[in-house]
Amino acid sequence: MNTNISQKIALVTGAGSGIGRAVALSLLNQGWYVVLAGRRAEPLQALVAEAALLGQSALAVPTDVRDPVSVQALFDTIEGTLGRLDLLFNNAGVNAPALPIDELPLEKWFSVIDTNVTGVFLCARAAFGLMRRQTPQGGRIINNGSISAHTPRPFTAPYTISKHAVAGLTKALALDGRAFNIVASQIDIGNALTELSERMTRGVLQANGTVASEPMIDVRHVADAVLHMAALPLSANVLNMTIMASHMPFVGRG
């Protein structure tokens, strides 16, 4: 497969739906060549077809970010087919049921940690290696963090812990990548409206014990923010960007 050498190449994980899909479409609209990773092949292929209608190119690579072999195969495909990677949007993530910690099934804990921590680490590790090897050297890694790393909701220990870990990884990558022109950034999103988060408009448990509906932000604004970060020169090491819906109730996040 041949790509225009002037095109920048991006990888979006969790690209089949929600924030990942919105970001992938925005990158495609701006002329990026986008590699789409996710566990389900069907929505990835549908996005490839949609990209073709836009006159753009995308490559679907079904991937389980929890699996080191699957992640290595993804990056082998990128390096072997496209030769380089300019941007990783490290987006794939899952949540756990809102339960007291002693009632949470351990398999739910492992699911969150395996995806949100190990998966993010594996993709960042592989991207770091490719960006370090390629010529010209360097690239940008954008991790999808969360407001929950700063102000958690009740009964969200696994997710909150995982996003604290992502924040630590971003800081470490930002430091360790300096010698190789690799920049690490993070976006902390508050209540982006997707098919998975729509339930929050009907009421979410708040820190004061009440249940309240929370405002949501259109996912296209999240995509715009990621696109802005992706377009910055590598000399602009923007570590963190927070994007929230207006009038976020303080009782819910404190």
N, C-alpha and C positions, 0 to 999 in steps of 0.2 A: 504494500500500500504506500503510495507516494503522497506526501503532503507538501503544500507550499512552504518553502523554507522561511518565508516571512511570517507564517502563522505561529502564534504561541500555542503551546500545548498544555492543557489543564486536565487534571484527574479529579473527578467528583465522586466520593463514596456516598452510599445511600442515595444514589441518583434517581431511583425509580419512583419516588414520591416526595411530597412535602417540600421542605426547604431545599433538599438536594436537587430535586427536579427543577425548581424555580431558578436556582443558581446556575444549573447546567444550561437552561434555556437562555438566561441572560448572557452567559459567556458566549454561547453560540451566536446570539444576535449581535455580539460585538466582534465576531470574526475569529474567535478562538476555535481551535480544534479540541474537542472535548472527549475524553475517555470516560465512559460511564460504568461505574462499578456498583454492584448490589447483588443480593442473594437471589432475586427473582429475575429470570431472563426476560419474561414477557414485557414488563414495563420498560426495561432498558431498550429492547428492540423497537418498541413503540416510539420511544424518544429518538432513536436513530432515524426512524421514518419521518418523524416530525422535523428533525434537523434537515433532512433532505429537501423537504418542502420549503424550508427557509433558504435553500441553496448553500447550506453549511454541512460540515462533515463531523460525524461522531462515531465512536467505536464502543460497542457494548462488550464488557468482559464480566460475566457473572462471577462474583467473588464473595467468599465468606471471610470478612475481615478478622474473625476470631481464629482462623486457621492459618498458621505460618506458611504452610505449603501453598494454600490458595492465594495468599498475598504475594508470595514470591513469584507464582505463575503470572499474576497480574502485572507485576513490574518487569518480569522477563518479556512479556508481550509488549509492554510500552517501549522498553529499550530496544527490543529486536525489530519492532515494526516502525516506530517513530523516531527512535534514536535519542530522545531527550524528554525532559519534563520541566516545564516552567512554573507550574502551579499545582499544588495539592490542596483541595478543599476537603479536609478531614472531617466529614460530616456524619457518617453512619453512627447511629446510637439507638438505644432502647431505654425504656423505663420499667419500673416495677410497680406492683399494686401499692396503694397508699394504706399501709398497715403498720401497727406498732411493731418495732423491730423483733420482738420475741414471737410474733405471729407470722413473720415473713418466711415463706418456704425458702430453704437454702438454694434451691435451683434458680429461684428468681434473682437472688444475690449474685450467683455466679454468672447468670445471663447478662446482667448489667455490667459487671466488672470485666467479663470476657470481651464484651462488645465495646463499651465506652472507654475502657482503659487499655486493655491488651490490644484490641483492634486498632485504636488510635495510635498506640505506640508502634505496632508492627508496620502500619502504613507510613508513619513519620520516619521510622528507621529506614525503610526501603527507599522512600523519596530522598532522604538525606544522602544515602549512598549514591543514588543515581545522579543527583544534583552535584555531588562532590566529584564524580567521575567525568561528567560530560564537559564538552567544550562548546561555547564558553561555560565556565563553571558557575554554579549558583542557581537560585530559584526562590520561590516563596511558598511557605507552608502556612495555611490558615486553618486553625483548629476551631471547631464549633464547640464553644464552652456553654455557659448558661448563667443567668442571673442567680440560679440556685447555688452556685459556688460562693456567692456573697450573702444571699438572703434566702435560706431554704423555706420550703413549705413544711407543714407538719407531716410526719410519717413518710419522709422521702430520703431516709438515710442512704440507701444504696446509690441513688441517682446523685444526691448531693456529694457524697464521697467521691464518686467517679468524676464529677466535674471539677472538684478540687484537684484531683490528680491531673486532669487535662490542663488546668492552669499552671501547675508545676512543670509539666512537660513543655508547655509553650515557653515558659521563662528559661528553662534549661536549653531548649533548642535555639532560642534567640541569642543566648550567650555562646553556645558551642558552634553555631553556624557562622559566626563573624569571620573566622579565618577562611571560609570557603564561599563567601558571598551568598550564603543561605540565610534568608530572613524568615523568622517565625512570628506569626500574628495570631490573634484570637478574637472571635466575635462572641459576645455574651448577649443572647437574645432573650427578651421577655415577651412571652405570649404571642408568638407568630401564629396566625390562623391557618391551619392545615386540617386535613381530614382527621388526623390523630388528635389534634388539640381542640377541635370544635366543642367537645364536651365541656370545656372550661367556661364557655359562655353561659352554661346552664347552672353553674355554681361549683365552687371549689372550697374545701375546708380552709379556713383562715387561722392565723396564729392566735386569735382571741376566742377561738372555738366556734365561731359562726360559719355559715356557708354563704358565700357571696359570688355573684357573677363578676368576672374580671374582663376588662377591655382587652381587645386583641389588635395586633398590628397586621396589616396586609403583608403577605409573604413577599410581595414584589419589592417592598422597601428593604427587607432583609437582603434580597438578591442584589439590589442596588448598592447596599453597603459593602457586600462582599466584592462586587465588581469594582467599586472605588478602591478598596484595599488592594485588589489584584492588579490594578492599573498603576499603582504607585511604583516609582523606581526602587530598586533594591537598596539604594542609599537611604530610603525613608523606612526606618525600622519602627513601624507603628505596632506596638506590642498588643494593644487591646482596644476594641471598640465595643461599646454597649449600645444596643438599640431596643427601645421599649415602647409599648403603647402609651399614649398620654393618659394621665390621671390614674396611674396604677395605684390601687389601694394599698396604703402602707400597712394596714392590718393584715394583709395577706402575705407580705414578704418580710416580716420583721419579728 
